[in-house]
Amino acid sequence: MTPIKKEKDAIRKEFSLKRDSIDKSDKEARDKKICTLATSLVSFRHAEIVLLYAPIKSEIDVIPLALAALEKGKAVAFPRCNKEDRTMKFHFVTSLDELEVGAYNIIDPKEDA
C-alpha cells in the first residue's frame, strides 16, 4: 500500500468516526441545512445537470437535494459502480425509484436506468 493510500484511508476513517459520533437529530438538522443552502446557491439555480451520490452510513443525506433538482426539471445523475474494473459512471434518473442497492452495497441507478 502506498503512503498516499494509507494517508487517504486514515483520513476517511477519521472523518467517518466523526460523522458517526454526531447525534441523530443533530445530523438530520445539519443535513437539511446543507441541502437548503445548496439549493439556494446560484450555481444550483442555473445548473441544468446535478450530479449526486446516494449516501451510505453517516454521509450527508442529499436525497432532498435530488428531489428539489428533479422538481425543478433539472437532469439528475448518480454514479453506478462497476466491481469488475473498479470504475464509476454517472447515469441519469428521472425518479428516485430508479435507484437500487448495487455494487459494494451502495445505492446506484438500476441497470436499465
Backbone as XML, in Angstrom:
<?xml version="1.0"?>
<chain id="A" units="angstrom">
  <residue number="1" name="MET">
    <atom name="N" x="0.850" y="-1.174" z="0.000"/>
    <atom name="CA" x="0.000" y="0.000" z="0.000"/>
    <atom name="C" x="0.897" y="1.239" z="0.000"/>
  </residue>
  <residue number="2" name="THR">
    <atom name="N" x="0.566" y="2.183" z="-0.866"/>
    <atom name="CA" x="1.377" y="3.392" z="-0.984"/>
    <atom name="C" x="1.146" y="4.312" z="0.218"/>
  </residue>
  <residue number="3" name="PRO">
    <atom name="N" x="2.105" y="5.185" z="0.506"/>
    <atom name="CA" x="1.917" y="6.138" z="1.614"/>
    <atom name="C" x="0.692" y="7.030" z="1.417"/>
  </residue>
  <residue number="4" name="ILE">
    <atom name="N" x="0.420" y="7.427" z="0.180"/>
    <atom name="CA" x="-0.742" y="8.277" z="-0.084"/>
    <atom name="C" x="-2.028" y="7.506" z="0.201"/>
  </residue>
  <residue number="5" name="LYS">
    <atom name="N" x="-2.093" y="6.252" z="-0.225"/>
    <atom name="CA" x="-3.281" y="5.415" z="0.033"/>
    <atom name="C" x="-3.489" y="5.247" z="1.535"/>
  </residue>
  <residue number="6" name="LYS">
    <atom name="N" x="-2.419" y="5.009" z="2.279"/>
    <atom name="CA" x="-2.518" y="4.863" z="3.737"/>
    <atom name="C" x="-3.050" y="6.149" z="4.362"/>
  </residue>
  <residue number="7" name="GLU">
    <atom name="N" x="-2.548" y="7.280" z="3.906"/>
    <atom name="CA" x="-2.985" y="8.566" z="4.447"/>
    <atom name="C" x="-4.464" y="8.819" z="4.118"/>
  </residue>
  <residue number="8" name="LYS">
    <atom name="N" x="-4.866" y="8.535" z="2.865"/>
    <atom name="CA" x="-6.268" y="8.713" z="2.473"/>
    <atom name="C" x="-7.178" y="7.827" z="3.317"/>
  </residue>
  <residue number="9" name="ASP">
    <atom name="N" x="-6.779" y="6.569" z="3.522"/>
    <atom name="CA" x="-7.589" y="5.651" z="4.327"/>
    <atom name="C" x="-7.714" y="6.145" z="5.765"/>
  </residue>
  <residue number="10" name="ALA">
    <atom name="N" x="-6.624" y="6.675" z="6.318"/>
    <atom name="CA" x="-6.645" y="7.194" z="7.690"/>
    <atom name="C" x="-7.573" y="8.403" z="7.795"/>
  </residue>
  <residue number="11" name="ILE">
    <atom name="N" x="-7.517" y="9.287" z="6.814"/>
    <atom name="CA" x="-8.378" y="10.475" z="6.812"/>
    <atom name="C" x="-9.840" y="10.057" z="6.680"/>
  </residue>
  <residue number="12" name="ARG">
    <atom name="N" x="-10.121" y="9.117" z="5.769"/>
    <atom name="CA" x="-11.502" y="8.628" z="5.608"/>
    <atom name="C" x="-12.024" y="8.045" z="6.920"/>
  </residue>
  <residue number="13" name="LYS">
    <atom name="N" x="-11.201" y="7.238" z="7.581"/>
    <atom name="CA" x="-11.615" y="6.618" z="8.830"/>
    <atom name="C" x="-11.862" y="7.682" z="9.899"/>
  </residue>
  <residue number="14" name="GLU">
    <atom name="N" x="-10.974" y="8.653" z="10.002"/>
    <atom name="CA" x="-11.116" y="9.725" z="10.992"/>
    <atom name="C" x="-12.437" y="10.472" z="10.815"/>
  </residue>
  <residue number="15" name="PHE">
    <atom name="N" x="-12.742" y="10.864" z="9.582"/>
    <atom name="CA" x="-13.961" y="11.635" z="9.344"/>
    <atom name="C" x="-15.216" y="10.770" z="9.419"/>
  </residue>
  <residue number="16" name="SER">
    <atom name="N" x="-15.106" y="9.513" z="9.098"/>
    <atom name="CA" x="-16.228" y="8.602" z="9.251"/>
    <atom name="C" x="-16.587" y="8.472" z="10.733"/>
  </residue>
  <residue number="17" name="LEU">
    <atom name="N" x="-15.579" y="8.334" z="11.581"/>
    <atom name="CA" x="-15.818" y="8.249" z="13.022"/>
    <atom name="C" x="-16.420" y="9.546" z="13.553"/>
  </residue>
  <residue number="18" name="LYS">
    <atom name="N" x="-15.969" y="10.678" z="13.057"/>
    <atom name="CA" x="-16.535" y="11.966" z="13.476"/>
    <atom name="C" x="-18.000" y="12.059" z="13.074"/>
  </residue>
  <residue number="19" name="ARG">
    <atom name="N" x="-18.315" y="11.671" z="11.820"/>
    <atom name="CA" x="-19.710" y="11.707" z="11.360"/>
    <atom name="C" x="-20.578" y="10.751" z="12.181"/>
  </residue>
  <residue number="20" name="ASP">
    <atom name="N" x="-20.038" y="9.565" z="12.456"/>
    <atom name="CA" x="-20.784" y="8.557" z="13.211"/>
    <atom name="C" x="-21.107" y="9.024" z="14.626"/>
  </residue>
  <residue number="21" name="SER">
    <atom name="N" x="-20.306" y="9.933" z="15.169"/>
    <atom name="CA" x="-20.493" y="10.374" z="16.551"/>
    <atom name="C" x="-21.528" y="11.497" z="16.693"/>
  </residue>
  <residue number="22" name="ILE">
    <atom name="N" x="-22.001" y="12.040" z="15.582"/>
    <atom name="CA" x="-22.981" y="13.130" z="15.642"/>
    <atom name="C" x="-24.348" y="12.566" z="16.026"/>
  </residue>
  <residue number="23" name="ASP">
    <atom name="N" x="-25.002" y="13.223" z="16.968"/>
    <atom name="CA" x="-26.336" y="12.841" z="17.405"/>
    <atom name="C" x="-27.282" y="12.804" z="16.196"/>
  </residue>
  <residue number="24" name="LYS">
    <atom name="N" x="-28.175" y="11.799" z="16.159"/>
    <atom name="CA" x="-29.044" y="11.592" z="15.002"/>
    <atom name="C" x="-29.890" y="12.824" z="14.673"/>
  </residue>
  <residue number="25" name="SER">
    <atom name="N" x="-30.509" y="13.436" z="15.659"/>
    <atom name="CA" x="-31.358" y="14.601" z="15.373"/>
    <atom name="C" x="-30.515" y="15.791" z="14.932"/>
  </residue>
  <residue number="26" name="ASP">
    <atom name="N" x="-29.323" y="15.920" z="15.493"/>
    <atom name="CA" x="-28.414" y="16.990" z="15.079"/>
    <atom name="C" x="-27.965" y="16.756" z="13.633"/>
  </residue>
  <residue number="27" name="LYS">
    <atom name="N" x="-27.672" y="15.505" z="13.301"/>
    <atom name="CA" x="-27.250" y="15.176" z="11.938"/>
    <atom name="C" x="-28.362" y="15.489" z="10.940"/>
  </residue>
  <residue number="28" name="GLU">
    <atom name="N" x="-29.591" y="15.114" z="11.275"/>
    <atom name="CA" x="-30.723" y="15.382" z="10.378"/>
    <atom name="C" x="-30.881" y="16.881" z="10.147"/>
  </residue>
  <residue number="29" name="ALA">
    <atom name="N" x="-30.731" y="17.665" z="11.206"/>
    <atom name="CA" x="-30.844" y="19.123" z="11.076"/>
    <atom name="C" x="-29.709" y="19.681" z="10.220"/>
  </residue>
  <residue number="30" name="ARG">
    <atom name="N" x="-28.507" y="19.170" z="10.424"/>
    <atom name="CA" x="-27.356" y="19.626" z="9.623"/>
    <atom name="C" x="-27.532" y="19.256" z="8.154"/>
  </residue>
  <residue number="31" name="ASP">
    <atom name="N" x="-27.967" y="18.024" z="7.909"/>
    <atom name="CA" x="-28.176" y="17.575" z="6.524"/>
    <atom name="C" x="-29.215" y="18.454" z="5.825"/>
  </residue>
  <residue number="32" name="LYS">
    <atom name="N" x="-30.302" y="18.737" z="6.535"/>
    <atom name="CA" x="-31.360" y="19.574" z="5.969"/>
    <atom name="C" x="-30.818" y="20.966" z="5.645"/>
  </residue>
  <residue number="33" name="LYS">
    <atom name="N" x="-30.025" y="21.519" z="6.555"/>
    <atom name="CA" x="-29.455" y="22.849" z="6.340"/>
    <atom name="C" x="-28.511" y="22.850" z="5.138"/>
  </residue>
  <residue number="34" name="ILE">
    <atom name="N" x="-27.706" y="21.808" z="5.020"/>
    <atom name="CA" x="-26.787" y="21.702" z="3.882"/>
    <atom name="C" x="-27.568" y="21.682" z="2.569"/>
  </residue>
  <residue number="35" name="CYS">
    <atom name="N" x="-28.627" y="20.880" z="2.514"/>
    <atom name="CA" x="-29.430" y="20.795" z="1.286"/>
    <atom name="C" x="-30.119" y="22.121" z="0.985"/>
  </residue>
  <residue number="36" name="THR">
    <atom name="N" x="-30.624" y="22.778" z="2.019"/>
    <atom name="CA" x="-31.272" y="24.081" z="1.825"/>
    <atom name="C" x="-30.272" y="25.103" z="1.295"/>
  </residue>
  <residue number="37" name="LEU">
    <atom name="N" x="-29.095" y="25.123" z="1.888"/>
    <atom name="CA" x="-28.055" y="26.052" z="1.419"/>
    <atom name="C" x="-27.642" y="25.741" z="-0.022"/>
  </residue>
  <residue number="38" name="ALA">
    <atom name="N" x="-27.520" y="24.454" z="-0.328"/>
    <atom name="CA" x="-27.118" y="24.064" z="-1.688"/>
    <atom name="C" x="-28.139" y="24.517" z="-2.719"/>
  </residue>
  <residue number="39" name="THR">
    <atom name="N" x="-29.432" y="24.379" z="-2.404"/>
    <atom name="CA" x="-30.459" y="24.778" z="-3.376"/>
    <atom name="C" x="-30.537" y="26.290" z="-3.541"/>
  </residue>
  <residue number="40" name="SER">
    <atom name="N" x="-29.979" y="27.030" z="-2.583"/>
    <atom name="CA" x="-30.000" y="28.488" z="-2.695"/>
    <atom name="C" x="-28.783" y="29.039" z="-3.449"/>
  </residue>
  <residue number="41" name="LEU">
    <atom name="N" x="-27.830" y="28.192" z="-3.775"/>
    <atom name="CA" x="-26.638" y="28.640" z="-4.498"/>
    <atom name="C" x="-26.978" y="29.028" z="-5.937"/>
  </residue>
  <residue number="42" name="VAL">
    <atom name="N" x="-26.334" y="30.057" z="-6.404"/>
    <atom name="CA" x="-26.522" y="30.485" z="-7.794"/>
    <atom name="C" x="-26.171" y="29.339" z="-8.740"/>
  </residue>
  <residue number="43" name="SER">
    <atom name="N" x="-25.112" y="28.630" z="-8.430"/>
    <atom name="CA" x="-24.687" y="27.529" z="-9.305"/>
    <atom name="C" x="-25.756" y="26.439" z="-9.383"/>
  </residue>
  <residue number="44" name="PHE">
    <atom name="N" x="-26.475" y="26.189" z="-8.293"/>
    <atom name="CA" x="-27.565" y="25.202" z="-8.336"/>
    <atom name="C" x="-28.734" y="25.745" z="-9.152"/>
  </residue>
  <residue number="45" name="ARG">
    <atom name="N" x="-29.087" y="26.997" z="-8.901"/>
    <atom name="CA" x="-30.233" y="27.574" z="-9.606"/>
    <atom name="C" x="-30.015" y="27.575" z="-11.112"/>
  </residue>
  <residue number="46" name="HIS">
    <atom name="N" x="-28.779" y="27.776" z="-11.576"/>
    <atom name="CA" x="-28.508" y="27.841" z="-13.007"/>
    <atom name="C" x="-28.078" y="26.499" z="-13.607"/>
  </residue>
  <residue number="47" name="ALA">
    <atom name="N" x="-27.869" y="25.520" z="-12.760"/>
    <atom name="CA" x="-27.412" y="24.214" z="-13.248"/>
    <atom name="C" x="-28.503" y="23.520" z="-14.053"/>
  </residue>
  <residue number="48" name="GLU">
    <atom name="N" x="-28.109" y="22.941" z="-15.148"/>
    <atom name="CA" x="-29.031" y="22.111" z="-15.921"/>
    <atom name="C" x="-28.907" y="20.647" z="-15.498"/>
  </residue>
  <residue number="49" name="ILE">
    <atom name="N" x="-27.712" y="20.276" z="-15.037"/>
    <atom name="CA" x="-27.426" y="18.904" z="-14.616"/>
    <atom name="C" x="-26.868" y="18.937" z="-13.199"/>
  </residue>
  <residue number="50" name="VAL">
    <atom name="N" x="-27.360" y="18.037" z="-12.359"/>
    <atom name="CA" x="-26.873" y="17.921" z="-10.991"/>
    <atom name="C" x="-26.369" y="16.490" z="-10.790"/>
  </residue>
  <residue number="51" name="LEU">
    <atom name="N" x="-25.108" y="16.359" z="-10.397"/>
    <atom name="CA" x="-24.513" y="15.054" z="-10.120"/>
    <atom name="C" x="-24.482" y="14.859" z="-8.611"/>
  </residue>
  <residue number="52" name="LEU">
    <atom name="N" x="-25.011" y="13.737" z="-8.154"/>
    <atom name="CA" x="-25.080" y="13.448" z="-6.726"/>
    <atom name="C" x="-24.655" y="12.012" z="-6.461"/>
  </residue>
  <residue number="53" name="TYR">
    <atom name="N" x="-24.585" y="11.656" z="-5.193"/>
    <atom name="CA" x="-24.347" y="10.281" z="-4.784"/>
    <atom name="C" x="-25.457" y="9.914" z="-3.816"/>
  </residue>
  <residue number="54" name="ALA">
    <atom name="N" x="-25.766" y="8.655" z="-3.706"/>
    <atom name="CA" x="-26.720" y="8.208" z="-2.699"/>
    <atom name="C" x="-25.920" y="7.927" z="-1.435"/>
  </residue>
  <residue number="55" name="PRO">
    <atom name="N" x="-26.267" y="8.572" z="-0.340"/>
    <atom name="CA" x="-25.454" y="8.448" z="0.871"/>
    <atom name="C" x="-25.524" y="7.056" z="1.490"/>
  </residue>
  <residue number="56" name="ILE">
    <atom name="N" x="-24.426" y="6.679" z="2.124"/>
    <atom name="CA" x="-24.388" y="5.444" z="2.909"/>
    <atom name="C" x="-23.914" y="5.800" z="4.313"/>
  </residue>
  <residue number="57" name="LYS">
    <atom name="N" x="-24.332" y="4.987" z="5.244"/>
    <atom name="CA" x="-23.968" y="5.160" z="6.653"/>
    <atom name="C" x="-24.251" y="6.587" z="7.101"/>
  </residue>
  <residue number="58" name="SER">
    <atom name="N" x="-23.243" y="7.282" z="7.598"/>
    <atom name="CA" x="-23.454" y="8.608" z="8.182"/>
    <atom name="C" x="-23.126" y="9.748" z="7.214"/>
  </residue>
  <residue number="59" name="GLU">
    <atom name="N" x="-23.023" y="9.451" z="5.923"/>
    <atom name="CA" x="-22.767" y="10.519" z="4.952"/>
    <atom name="C" x="-23.957" y="11.479" z="4.903"/>
  </residue>
  <residue number="60" name="ILE">
    <atom name="N" x="-23.718" y="12.680" z="4.392"/>
    <atom name="CA" x="-24.770" y="13.686" z="4.284"/>
    <atom name="C" x="-25.895" y="13.140" z="3.405"/>
  </residue>
  <residue number="61" name="ASP">
    <atom name="N" x="-27.120" y="13.257" z="3.898"/>
    <atom name="CA" x="-28.285" y="12.808" z="3.128"/>
    <atom name="C" x="-28.642" y="13.888" z="2.112"/>
  </residue>
  <residue number="62" name="VAL">
    <atom name="N" x="-28.274" y="13.647" z="0.863"/>
    <atom name="CA" x="-28.529" y="14.620" z="-0.208"/>
    <atom name="C" x="-29.782" y="14.275" z="-1.014"/>
  </residue>
  <residue number="63" name="ILE">
    <atom name="N" x="-30.552" y="13.316" z="-0.544"/>
    <atom name="CA" x="-31.774" y="12.934" z="-1.256"/>
    <atom name="C" x="-32.734" y="14.117" z="-1.398"/>
  </residue>
  <residue number="64" name="PRO">
    <atom name="N" x="-32.912" y="14.963" z="-0.353"/>
    <atom name="CA" x="-33.768" y="16.142" z="-0.555"/>
    <atom name="C" x="-33.253" y="17.066" z="-1.666"/>
  </residue>
  <residue number="65" name="LEU">
    <atom name="N" x="-31.960" y="17.134" z="-1.833"/>
    <atom name="CA" x="-31.365" y="17.935" z="-2.904"/>
    <atom name="C" x="-31.705" y="17.327" z="-4.265"/>
  </residue>
  <residue number="66" name="ALA">
    <atom name="N" x="-31.645" y="16.003" z="-4.351"/>
    <atom name="CA" x="-32.021" y="15.318" z="-5.593"/>
    <atom name="C" x="-33.486" y="15.574" z="-5.925"/>
  </residue>
  <residue number="67" name="LEU">
    <atom name="N" x="-34.342" y="15.478" z="-4.919"/>
    <atom name="CA" x="-35.776" y="15.719" z="-5.140"/>
    <atom name="C" x="-36.031" y="17.159" z="-5.588"/>
  </residue>
  <residue number="68" name="ALA">
    <atom name="N" x="-35.337" y="18.110" z="-4.965"/>
    <atom name="CA" x="-35.504" y="19.514" z="-5.349"/>
    <atom name="C" x="-35.065" y="19.726" z="-6.794"/>
  </residue>
  <residue number="69" name="ALA">
    <atom name="N" x="-33.959" y="19.101" z="-7.178"/>
    <atom name="CA" x="-33.468" y="19.239" z="-8.552"/>
    <atom name="C" x="-34.462" y="18.646" z="-9.547"/>
  </residue>
  <residue number="70" name="LEU">
    <atom name="N" x="-34.983" y="17.466" z="-9.237"/>
    <atom name="CA" x="-35.956" y="16.836" z="-10.128"/>
    <atom name="C" x="-37.223" y="17.675" z="-10.241"/>
  </residue>
  <residue number="71" name="GLU">
    <atom name="N" x="-37.681" y="18.226" z="-9.107"/>
    <atom name="CA" x="-38.883" y="19.068" z="-9.125"/>
    <atom name="C" x="-38.691" y="20.312" z="-9.983"/>
  </residue>
  <residue number="72" name="LYS">
    <atom name="N" x="-37.459" y="20.799" z="-10.066"/>
    <atom name="CA" x="-37.169" y="21.998" z="-10.862"/>
    <atom name="C" x="-36.856" y="21.647" z="-12.320"/>
  </residue>
  <residue number="73" name="GLY">
    <atom name="N" x="-36.980" y="20.374" z="-12.666"/>
    <atom name="CA" x="-36.770" y="19.953" z="-14.040"/>
    <atom name="C" x="-35.315" y="19.809" z="-14.444"/>
  </residue>
  <residue number="74" name="LYS">
    <atom name="N" x="-34.434" y="19.721" z="-13.468"/>
    <atom name="CA" x="-33.014" y="19.547" z="-13.769"/>
    <atom name="C" x="-32.728" y="18.075" z="-14.061"/>
  </residue>
  <residue number="75" name="ALA">
    <atom name="N" x="-31.727" y="17.823" z="-14.868"/>
    <atom name="CA" x="-31.280" y="16.456" z="-15.093"/>
    <atom name="C" x="-30.451" y="16.048" z="-13.884"/>
  </residue>
  <residue number="76" name="VAL">
    <atom name="N" x="-30.739" y="14.873" z="-13.322"/>
    <atom name="CA" x="-30.049" y="14.390" z="-12.118"/>
    <atom name="C" x="-29.385" y="13.064" z="-12.443"/>
  </residue>
  <residue number="77" name="ALA">
    <atom name="N" x="-28.123" y="12.943" z="-12.042"/>
    <atom name="CA" x="-27.387" y="11.709" z="-12.302"/>
    <atom name="C" x="-26.693" y="11.229" z="-11.031"/>
  </residue>
  <residue number="78" name="PHE">
    <atom name="N" x="-26.673" y="9.910" z="-10.886"/>
    <atom name="CA" x="-25.984" y="9.250" z="-9.784"/>
    <atom name="C" x="-24.961" y="8.286" z="-10.390"/>
  </residue>
  <residue number="79" name="PRO">
    <atom name="N" x="-23.871" y="8.010" z="-9.662"/>
    <atom name="CA" x="-22.885" y="7.070" z="-10.194"/>
    <atom name="C" x="-23.323" y="5.618" z="-9.983"/>
  </residue>
  <residue number="80" name="ARG">
    <atom name="N" x="-22.939" y="4.774" z="-10.931"/>
    <atom name="CA" x="-23.090" y="3.327" z="-10.786"/>
    <atom name="C" x="-21.680" y="2.754" z="-10.739"/>
  </residue>
  <residue number="81" name="CYS">
    <atom name="N" x="-21.419" y="1.954" z="-9.728"/>
    <atom name="CA" x="-20.093" y="1.345" z="-9.568"/>
    <atom name="C" x="-20.025" y="0.035" z="-10.334"/>
  </residue>
  <residue number="82" name="ASN">
    <atom name="N" x="-18.863" y="-0.208" z="-10.926"/>
    <atom name="CA" x="-18.602" y="-1.454" z="-11.626"/>
    <atom name="C" x="-17.498" y="-2.172" z="-10.855"/>
  </residue>
  <residue number="83" name="LYS">
    <atom name="N" x="-17.861" y="-3.288" z="-10.202"/>
    <atom name="CA" x="-16.897" y="-4.020" z="-9.379"/>
    <atom name="C" x="-15.761" y="-4.617" z="-10.199"/>
  </residue>
  <residue number="84" name="GLU">
    <atom name="N" x="-16.075" y="-5.048" z="-11.416"/>
    <atom name="CA" x="-15.068" y="-5.739" z="-12.217"/>
    <atom name="C" x="-13.857" y="-4.853" z="-12.523"/>
  </residue>
  <residue number="85" name="ASP">
    <atom name="N" x="-14.112" y="-3.637" z="-12.990"/>
    <atom name="CA" x="-12.976" y="-2.773" z="-13.347"/>
    <atom name="C" x="-12.807" y="-1.601" z="-12.374"/>
  </residue>
  <residue number="86" name="ARG">
    <atom name="N" x="-13.581" y="-1.624" z="-11.266"/>
    <atom name="CA" x="-13.468" y="-0.621" z="-10.201"/>
    <atom name="C" x="-13.622" y="0.810" z="-10.721"/>
  </residue>
  <residue number="87" name="THR">
    <atom name="N" x="-14.651" y="0.995" z="-11.569"/>
    <atom name="CA" x="-14.920" y="2.326" z="-12.112"/>
    <atom name="C" x="-16.320" y="2.775" z="-11.705"/>
  </residue>
  <residue number="88" name="MET">
    <atom name="N" x="-16.573" y="4.055" z="-11.919"/>
    <atom name="CA" x="-17.907" y="4.612" z="-11.714"/>
    <atom name="C" x="-18.286" y="5.363" z="-12.971"/>
  </residue>
  <residue number="89" name="LYS">
    <atom name="N" x="-19.569" y="5.275" z="-13.310"/>
    <atom name="CA" x="-20.090" y="6.014" z="-14.443"/>
    <atom name="C" x="-21.435" y="6.597" z="-14.026"/>
  </residue>
  <residue number="90" name="PHE">
    <atom name="N" x="-21.639" y="7.882" z="-14.322"/>
    <atom name="CA" x="-22.890" y="8.527" z="-13.946"/>
    <atom name="C" x="-24.007" y="8.152" z="-14.915"/>
  </residue>
  <residue number="91" name="HIS">
    <atom name="N" x="-25.210" y="7.977" z="-14.338"/>
    <atom name="CA" x="-26.399" y="7.641" z="-15.116"/>
    <atom name="C" x="-27.532" y="8.565" z="-14.685"/>
  </residue>
  <residue number="92" name="PHE">
    <atom name="N" x="-28.253" y="9.091" z="-15.656"/>
    <atom name="CA" x="-29.366" y="9.983" z="-15.361"/>
    <atom name="C" x="-30.557" y="9.192" z="-14.838"/>
  </residue>
  <residue number="93" name="VAL">
    <atom name="N" x="-31.276" y="9.808" z="-13.892"/>
    <atom name="CA" x="-32.513" y="9.228" z="-13.369"/>
    <atom name="C" x="-33.599" y="10.299" z="-13.439"/>
  </residue>
  <residue number="94" name="THR">
    <atom name="N" x="-34.810" y="9.867" z="-13.612"/>
    <atom name="CA" x="-35.937" y="10.805" z="-13.614"/>
    <atom name="C" x="-36.765" y="10.665" z="-12.348"/>
  </residue>
  <residue number="95" name="SER">
    <atom name="N" x="-36.433" y="9.656" z="-11.532"/>
    <atom name="CA" x="-37.126" y="9.390" z="-10.277"/>
    <atom name="C" x="-36.175" y="8.628" z="-9.362"/>
  </residue>
  <residue number="96" name="LEU">
    <atom name="N" x="-36.340" y="8.816" z="-8.082"/>
    <atom name="CA" x="-35.507" y="8.068" z="-7.131"/>
    <atom name="C" x="-35.890" y="6.595" z="-7.105"/>
  </residue>
  <residue number="97" name="ASP">
    <atom name="N" x="-37.030" y="6.252" z="-7.706"/>
    <atom name="CA" x="-37.420" y="4.849" z="-7.838"/>
    <atom name="C" x="-36.464" y="4.090" z="-8.755"/>
  </residue>
  <residue number="98" name="GLU">
    <atom name="N" x="-35.646" y="4.813" z="-9.495"/>
    <atom name="CA" x="-34.701" y="4.191" z="-10.420"/>
    <atom name="C" x="-33.388" y="3.828" z="-9.730"/>
  </residue>
  <residue number="99" name="LEU">
    <atom name="N" x="-33.337" y="3.968" z="-8.407"/>
    <atom name="CA" x="-32.142" y="3.619" z="-7.640"/>
    <atom name="C" x="-32.351" y="2.297" z="-6.920"/>
  </residue>
  <residue number="100" name="GLU">
    <atom name="N" x="-31.275" y="1.530" z="-6.762"/>
    <atom name="CA" x="-31.335" y="0.258" z="-6.049"/>
    <atom name="C" x="-29.965" y="-0.029" z="-5.446"/>
  </residue>
  <residue number="101" name="VAL">
    <atom name="N" x="-29.915" y="-0.975" z="-4.538"/>
    <atom name="CA" x="-28.641" y="-1.368" z="-3.946"/>
    <atom name="C" x="-27.829" y="-2.101" z="-5.009"/>
  </residue>
  <residue number="102" name="GLY">
    <atom name="N" x="-26.610" y="-1.615" z="-5.222"/>
    <atom name="CA" x="-25.750" y="-2.203" z="-6.247"/>
    <atom name="C" x="-24.435" y="-2.675" z="-5.662"/>
  </residue>
  <residue number="103" name="ALA">
    <atom name="N" x="-23.380" y="-2.496" z="-6.436"/>
    <atom name="CA" x="-22.043" y="-2.927" z="-6.036"/>
    <atom name="C" x="-21.652" y="-2.277" z="-4.712"/>
  </residue>
  <residue number="104" name="TYR">
    <atom name="N" x="-20.941" y="-3.022" z="-3.897"/>
    <atom name="CA" x="-20.420" y="-2.525" z="-2.615"/>
    <atom name="C" x="-21.534" y="-2.102" z="-1.654"/>
  </residue>
  <residue number="105" name="ASN">
    <atom name="N" x="-22.765" y="-2.570" z="-1.872"/>
    <atom name="CA" x="-23.922" y="-2.173" z="-1.051"/>
    <atom name="C" x="-24.199" y="-0.679" z="-1.112"/>
  </residue>
  <residue number="106" name="ILE">
    <atom name="N" x="-23.882" y="-0.071" z="-2.236"/>
    <atom name="CA" x="-24.105" y="1.350" z="-2.464"/>
    <atom name="C" x="-25.336" y="1.490" z="-3.348"/>
  </residue>
  <residue number="107" name="ILE">
    <atom name="N" x="-26.147" y="2.513" z="-3.067"/>
    <atom name="CA" x="-27.331" y="2.764" z="-3.884"/>
    <atom name="C" x="-26.883" y="3.347" z="-5.227"/>
  </residue>
  <residue number="108" name="ASP">
    <atom name="N" x="-27.222" y="2.651" z="-6.287"/>
    <atom name="CA" x="-26.841" y="3.025" z="-7.654"/>
    <atom name="C" x="-28.102" y="3.119" z="-8.515"/>
  </residue>
  <residue number="109" name="PRO">
    <atom name="N" x="-27.986" y="3.767" z="-9.677"/>
    <atom name="CA" x="-29.078" y="3.675" z="-10.661"/>
    <atom name="C" x="-29.212" y="2.211" z="-11.111"/>
  </residue>
  <residue number="110" name="LYS">
    <atom name="N" x="-30.450" y="1.789" z="-11.338"/>
    <atom name="CA" x="-30.674" y="0.419" z="-11.816"/>
    <atom name="C" x="-29.985" y="0.246" z="-13.153"/>
  </residue>
  <residue number="111" name="GLU">
    <atom name="N" x="-29.709" y="-0.979" z="-13.493"/>
    <atom name="CA" x="-29.006" y="-1.294" z="-14.742"/>
    <atom name="C" x="-29.691" y="-0.712" z="-15.967"/>
  </residue>
  <residue number="112" name="ASP">
    <atom name="N" x="-31.012" y="-0.676" z="-15.973"/>
    <atom name="CA" x="-31.719" y="-0.181" z="-17.156"/>
    <atom name="C" x="-31.980" y="1.309" z="-17.096"/>
  </residue>
  <residue number="113" name="ALA">
    <atom name="N" x="-31.460" y="1.995" z="-16.053"/>
    <atom name="CA" x="-31.662" y="3.451" z="-15.934"/>
    <atom name="C" x="-30.666" y="4.197" z="-16.778"/>
  </residue>
</chain>
